């Protein structure tokens, strides 16, 4: 940075400026932001009524897919607690973190796996660039849960198309280490039983 630019920068700060004069910024060149003003809430809707129905991936045909969102009886209460964070009022998803992962940074094999899992619910053509996941956090401790909600942006709405209570769509090290899929692939309780 040149000495002149540095001098101009320092002159614009009244604390460091000898004269105490602020440099005027043209209103057209400034960015107006209010840190206390929240972002415009996102609009959420269901992609289809199929969203609430549990499904298994074709893991016998594609062993790498390893996905299910069927439940075991011993995790039902956890599922109910997590789903109540946003169900049936989807606007509550605005209270949770949206992860805008670049799925194209994944290997081709991983991208194909995601596409097959997403196609369990998506019936129209889609691009991975329009898909995001929402990480649910508990109300009490603001602690992250394993529950993920996948949405696709269509127009100005985010359509909820996949519920992932077991964190099996995009897994983390702990999910893989604990063989979560292996422990749950025989689950038979459909989520729809608890979604009214």
N, C-alpha and C positions, 0 to 999 in steps of 0.2 A: 504494500500500500504506500502510495507516495506521501511525502510530508504534507503537501497541500491538502490531500484528502483527509489525512489524519487530523490536521488542524481544523478543517471544516467540521469533521465529526465531533471533535472536542468542543468546538464553538457552539454546537447545537445543544450541548448539555449545560444547563445553567449552573450546575454545581462545579463543573470543571472550567467553565468559561470565566475569563478575567472580567469581562464586561458585564456578565450576568444577563446579556440579551439572548433570547431564544431565536433560533433560526426559524423563520416562518415556512411552513409547508403548505403548498397549494392544496385546498380541499380535494381537488380532483385526483391528486397523487397519493392521498392517504387512504389507509384502510381503517374503517371504523369498526370497532368490535367492543362488545360489552361482555366481560367475562362472567357477569352474573345472569346474563340473558341465555337461557338454554337453547340448544339447537332445536330446529323444527323437528317435532316427533315424526318418526317414520310411520308410514301406513302399512299395516299387516293384514293379511287375509289368508284363508286356507286355499291351497292349490286345488284340492279336491277332497271329497269325503273319504277317499282311500287313505289319507294321511294318518288317520287314527287306527288303521288296521296293521297289526304286526306282520312282518314278512321275514323270511330267511333268504339269504343270497344263495346262488347256485354253487356253493362251496365244493360240492362233489365234482362238478364240471370244472370249476375254477378254484382250486384250493387256496389261492392267495386272497380270495374275496372275504372269507370269514366274517360275515355280518349276520346278525339277527337283532330284532328289537322285541322279540317275544320275552316274556318275563317269567321268573321263577316265583313261586309263592312267597319265599322269604325276602324278596326285594320289592314286593308290591307296595309296602308302606313307604319306602324310600321313593319309589316312582310317584306315588300319590303326592307326597310332600313336594317333590320337584315340579310336577306338572301344575300344581296349584300356584306356583310362582307366576304363571302366565295364563292358565286355562280357566275359563273360556274367553277371558278378555285379552286378546292378542296384543292390544296396545301396551300391555305390561312388559312386552319384550323390549321396549325402549329402555327399560331399567337395567338391562343386561348388556354385556360387552359383545359387540359384533366384531368378528374376526374376518378380515378381508384377505384371507390367505391367497397367494398367487399359486393356484394349483398347477399352472404350467411350469413352475419351477421343480415340480416332482418328476420322477422318472416316467418314461412312457408307460411302463408296466403299471405304476401306481395310478397314472391318469386313467388308463383303461379300466382298472379295478374300480375307481370312483365312478366312472361313467356307468358301469354295469350296476353298481349299487344304486346310483341315482335313478337309473331306468326302472328300478322296481316301483318307483312312484311317479316319475316324470313321463308323461305320455306324448308331450310335444317336443320338437327339436329344442336343444338347449346348448349353451356354451358354458364351459367351466368358469369363464370370466364373470358371468352373471350370478354365480353361486357364492353365498357366504354362510358362515356358521355363527350361531349365537351361543355363547357359553353362559349357562345359567349360574347365578350366584345366590346363596341363601340370604334371606332377609336379616336374620339375627346377627350373624357374624361376618356377612359379606364375604363368605368363603366360597370358592369355586366348587361346583359339583361336577360329576362326570357326565351329566346330561347335556347333550348338544341338540340344537334345533337348526336344521338346514333350511335356508330360504333362497328363493331365486327372484331376482329383480325383473319384473315385467312392467314396462311403462314406469309409473311412479309408485308402484306398490311392491312390497316384499311379500311373496307368497310362500307360506310355510308348506314345505312338501315332504319333509322327513324328520321324524322324531328319533333321536339316538340316545336312549336312556343308559346304555351300557358303554358308550364312548368307543364304538367299534368301527365307525366310518373312517375317521382319521385318527388312528391310534397314537398313543404316546408310549414312551418306554415302559412305564409302570403297567399299562394295560397289556402290553405284549409279555412282559416278565411274569405277570400273574396269570397268563393264559386265560384271560377273561372270556374269549370266544369259546374255547374248549369247555370251560365250566358252564357255559350258557347255551351251547348249540342245541341241546335237547329241550330247551324251555318250551312250554306249550300254552302259557297264559297270554291271551291277546290284550294289548293295551286298551282296545276299544271298550273292554269290560269296565274300565275305570274312567272313561271319558264320556261324559253325558252332555 
